[in-house]
């Protein structure tokens, strides 16, 4: 399972912060699946134990657009001082940023 709490190493994958802002939240949503969670938890579970399917489903339910927009806002605040989506309406600003996808190269996270 990927370490979604420490995404700062993903910035090097993108040419600039706008490309990061357009791609990374989408990749976050696509990659934070129930199966990714279950695979990660299985890898660290004690022998003979496995994670419950329902926990994987709950994990995926909590990684929707709003969560990815909040994650991107928090990353932006920590790394860039809130340079592009710092306002309280960050969800709508994230939607606007993702709307630029047609002009920005799509770089899948997987």
Buried (B, 14 or more C-beta within 10 A) or exposed (E): BBEBEEBEEBBEEBEEBBBBBBBBBBBBBBBBBBEBBBEBBEEEEEEEEEBEEEEBEEBBEEBEBEBBBBBBBEBBBEBBEBEBBEEEEBBEBBEEBBEEEEEBEEBEBE
